[in-house]
Amino acid sequence: MPKSKHTASPDSRTPGTYGRDEIANSELERWPNDFSRRNYLVRFEIPEFTCLCPRSGFPDFAVIVVDYAPDAFVVELKSLKLYINTYRSRAISHESAVNTILEDLLNLLNPRWMRITGEFNVRGNIKTIVTAEHISESYQGPRPEYQKPGFHGI
């Protein structure tokens, strides 16, 4: 399992920069799945995803939805948050962003099933929704239909 690079104490962090430093030094991490014998689903809604349009450099905003059936590992949530934040300054298309997130999580977790959906805000009168999915050959568990994000703030 990858080790965390986040070892600085809160007292040694530089105000205004420690968030950027954590993002720049982040690595996706996994934890053992204590219930790998069971088919169950995990859903993450990430409502503040941003990346940069590779043509114009303007920001693109989206809700990223991660649905998956874990096998031996689950993703550590702080590492996922920091990983997602690395896209804030990255020039990448909507399609590439969703597929790259899927590939990175597949390589880390090797889940039984995973679907990543990016619901990008309207830009130029076009709303883009990109879905990428992976299923292992032996998986027979649930694969629910996609549900729009339900997060609307607190």
Beta strands, then each sheet from edge to edge (+ up, - down):
strand 1: 30-32
strand 2: 42-52
strand 3: 59-69
strand 4: 73-75
strand 5: 113-123
strand 6: 126-135
sheet 1: 1+ 4-
sheet 2: 2+ 3- 5+ 6-
end
